[in-house]
């Protein structure tokens, strides 16, 4: 069975990279939400940039190969990670969201 997948060395590496970026992006998002660094612009920026990045990759790359699809996934995960990092930096600079109606 392993012989069937012996030619997928590059693809396995790309998948591991994509998974790692997604994991770190999820971790940064959890840190941001636990510190109340949740801003309205995060969602709009993340969605807009993801649609833009994916549209450019769909337009420019031949997605009939597995490696190019994985590169698209890496670009998407990196985009989300960068927006999450920007949100965290902004949160440390500006401070957490205020909770209205409580003394916290």
N, C-alpha and C positions, 0 to 999 in steps of 0.2 A: 504494500500500500504506500509506503514512503517513497518508493521509486516514482510513483505517479506525480508527486509534488516536488521532485528534486530540481526541476527547472524554475521554480518560483522563488528563488533566493531574494531577488530584488523586491518582489511583491510582498514577501513576508516582512522585510525590513521597512518598507513603506507603510504597511499596516501597523506595525509596532510603533512607528513614529506618529502616525495618526492617532492611535489609541493613547499614546503618551501625551500628546498635545491636548486631546479631549479630557484626559484625566486631570491634567494641570489646570485646564480651563474650568473644569467643574470645581476643583479645589479653590481656585481664586474666587469663583462665584459664591461658594459657601462662606468663605472668609468675608467677602463683601456684604453678604446678607446678614451675617452674624454681627457685623459692626454697624449695621443700618446704612450701608453705602448703597442704597437702592434709589436710583434717580430715574425720572421719566424718560430722559434722553437715552439711557442705556439700551432699552428695548428698541426704540426707533433707530438708533445708530447701528445696533447689531443686525437687525433685520435688513436695513438698507444696504449695509456693506456686504452682508452675505448674499443678497440678491445680485448686487453688482459684481462681486467676485465670481459667483457661480455663472452668471450670464457671460462674463468675459471668458472664463475657462470653457464653457460649453461652445462658445463661438470660435475660440482659437484652437482648442485641443480636439484631437480625434479620440472620442470616447469609446471606440470599439476595442481598445486594449485595456487590460486590467490595470496596468501600471499608470496609465493616464487617468483613469477613474480614481485611483488611490491618490494621485497628485491633486486632483480636485478636492478630495476629502481632506487632505493635509492643508490645502489653502483655506478651506472652510473652517477647520478646527483652529488654525492659526489666526484667522480673522476674529473669531469669537474670543480666543485667548487674549489678543491684543486689546479688544474693546473692554474685556473684563479687567485687564491690567490698568487701562486708562481710567476706568471707573474707580478702581481702588486708589490710584494716585490722586484723583480728584477728591475722593472721599477723605483721604488723609489730609489733603490741603484745605478743604472746605469744612469738613466735620460731618458727623452723622446726621441723618434726617431727624428732625424734631418730631416727637410724638405729642400731638395736640390732644388736650383733654386729660392728661395725666401729669403727675409731678416728676416723672422720670427724666 
